[in-house]
Amino acid sequence: MPAWGVQEAYGLVWLAPDEPLAPLPDFVEWGLDGFDGFWNEPRRSPTSAAQLVDNFLDASHFPFVHTGTFGTDEASLVVNEPVERDGWQVQTTFDTWYKNFDDPLVATGEHPEVQPQRLLKQGTAGYSVYLRLAFPVTGATFSILFCCQPETATSTRIYKLMARDDLGGDAARIASTIDDELRILEEDLAILERYAAMQVHLDTTECHTRGDKLSVAWRRVLGDLLRATAAEPAEVVVDLPAASAADSVVDEPHAGTPVVDATSAAGLAHVSADAVAEARR
Ligand SMILES: [Fe+2]
């Protein structure tokens, strides 16, 4: 059976079995003058794509998950701008702190090791996450696109693409950054792969706090996706807290909760009705 479409972008081949609901994610820095582009080797993880996206959109785990790399206690307070939604995408910008361990001027004492960071995070219904890390102290921009390709409910291939404007084509620094970014990814996976269940809930089974606003907004996108594409919409019940009440939510768990655990392999490229049907099995 022929695919609806195939496209090459950011060094990847993207395939849509059916007509997509959303475009490919933007990664404007890829190939841009002044930016070096590189990637980590694809990494297969025994987790769900939904769980991975939920993690990559989070900013509250930095101080206790990334203790061996950029995490620092100063990032314990999560401060973000209002969450914005545009179609099948949500985003916000965090003001946070980062242990800038690969800034050469830290060693000379010209820059502090812990530096402020403006961190844009965008999540799409197609299981991609775009990050743009801006460092006011160094003036550098470092952008990352995570593409999470679901294979099954508990297996995902992670493609981590990066573009950075402060390396000047230096092969040694690029190689060092690739190693560092693999260590950062492995810090996340060391936690996520221990979970007993890999589903992401679309209701109030889990306790949400202010720091979860972006993740909750993304789960609402998934809920809308299920409603928009379900063969029998009445079967899809999504019960996330209302946007106006998202500041702090604590609810008792209850049975029969809707969850999202994976889409078909097509989820890497585009969100399709078939992918959602697969997710509901
Ligand atoms: Fe992380």
Boltz pocket constraint, residues with backbone or C-beta under 6 A from the ligand:
constraints:
  - pocket:
      binder: B
      contacts: [[A, 55], [A, 56], [A, 58], [A, 61], [A, 65], [A, 66], [A, 184], [A, 188]]
      max_distance: 6.0
